[in-house]
Amino acid sequence: LKSFGLDKYFKVVIGSEQVTHGKPHPEAVLNALKKLGKDQGYMIGDNATDILAGKNAHIHTIGVTWSLKGTEALLETHPDYMMESYEDLLDYLERM
């Protein structure tokens, strides 16, 4: 993120080296929420383990249709919403 100047857009970044349990365990999601001082949020992911981690943390989940593994695996996890573009995310969040 720093290499491309994107770090300024993120208040918290949790990497695999900062958790004991990987996804779909909710540890990383819960740690991020705690650091942000929040108890709710959105997990956006392109992988089934992303969606399951969000569900295990009891937050809203959003799958993306451009997953390299395809949308079928994501749909099987029943995300709260599937977005086809970044604009879809803005529309969804405005409705929420």
C-alpha positions as CSV (number, residue, x, y, z in Angstrom):
1,L,0.0,0.0,0.0
2,K,2.8,2.4,0.8
3,S,4.6,1.7,-2.4
4,F,1.6,2.9,-4.4
5,G,0.6,5.7,-2.1
6,L,-2.6,3.9,-1.1
7,D,-1.9,3.7,2.6
8,K,-3.4,7.1,3.2
9,Y,-6.8,5.6,2.4
10,F,-6.7,3.0,5.1
11,K,-6.9,3.7,8.9
12,V,-6.2,0.1,9.8
13,V,-4.5,-2.8,7.9
14,I,-4.4,-6.2,9.4
15,G,-2.0,-8.7,7.8
16,S,-1.6,-12.4,8.2
17,E,1.4,-11.9,10.4
18,Q,-0.7,-10.0,12.9
19,V,-3.2,-12.8,13.6
20,T,-3.0,-16.3,15.0
21,H,-5.9,-17.6,13.0
22,G,-6.5,-17.0,9.2
23,K,-9.8,-16.6,7.5
24,P,-12.5,-17.8,7.8
25,H,-11.7,-17.2,11.5
26,P,-13.0,-13.7,12.4
27,E,-9.9,-12.7,14.3
28,A,-8.6,-10.2,11.7
29,V,-12.0,-8.7,11.2
30,L,-12.6,-8.3,14.9
31,N,-9.2,-6.8,15.5
32,A,-9.8,-4.3,12.7
33,L,-13.2,-3.3,14.2
34,K,-11.6,-3.0,17.7
35,K,-8.8,-0.7,16.4
36,L,-11.4,1.4,14.7
37,G,-13.6,1.6,17.8
38,K,-16.5,0.0,15.9
39,D,-18.7,-3.0,16.5
40,Q,-20.2,-3.1,13.0
41,G,-18.8,-2.9,9.5
42,Y,-18.7,-4.5,6.1
43,M,-16.5,-7.3,4.8
44,I,-16.0,-7.0,1.1
45,G,-14.3,-10.0,-0.5
46,D,-13.5,-11.9,-3.7
47,N,-13.1,-15.2,-1.9
48,A,-15.4,-17.5,0.1
49,T,-13.1,-17.2,3.1
50,D,-13.6,-13.4,3.1
51,I,-17.3,-13.8,3.2
52,L,-17.2,-16.5,5.9
53,A,-14.8,-14.4,8.0
54,G,-17.3,-11.5,7.9
55,K,-20.2,-13.8,8.8
56,N,-18.2,-15.3,11.6
57,A,-17.6,-11.7,12.9
58,H,-21.4,-11.0,12.6
59,I,-21.0,-8.1,10.2
60,H,-22.5,-7.4,6.7
61,T,-20.8,-9.2,3.8
62,I,-20.4,-8.1,0.2
63,G,-19.0,-10.4,-2.5
64,V,-17.6,-9.1,-5.8
65,T,-18.4,-10.7,-9.1
66,W,-14.9,-10.3,-10.5
67,S,-13.4,-13.0,-8.2
68,L,-10.7,-15.0,-9.9
69,K,-12.3,-18.1,-8.4
70,G,-15.7,-17.2,-9.9
71,T,-18.9,-16.1,-8.3
72,E,-20.3,-19.6,-7.7
73,A,-18.1,-20.2,-4.6
74,L,-19.0,-16.8,-3.3
75,L,-22.7,-17.3,-3.8
76,E,-22.6,-20.6,-1.9
77,T,-21.5,-18.5,1.2
78,H,-24.7,-16.3,0.8
79,P,-23.2,-12.8,1.1
80,D,-25.6,-10.1,2.0
81,Y,-24.9,-8.4,-1.3
82,M,-23.0,-9.1,-4.5
83,M,-21.6,-6.1,-6.3
84,E,-20.6,-6.0,-10.0
85,S,-18.7,-2.7,-9.9
86,Y,-17.4,-0.2,-7.5
87,E,-20.4,2.0,-8.2
88,D,-22.6,-0.8,-6.9
89,L,-20.9,-0.5,-3.6
90,L,-21.7,3.2,-3.3
91,D,-25.4,2.5,-4.3
92,Y,-25.6,-0.3,-1.7
93,L,-24.0,1.8,1.1
94,E,-26.3,4.7,0.4
95,R,-29.4,2.4,0.7
96,M,-28.1,1.1,4.0
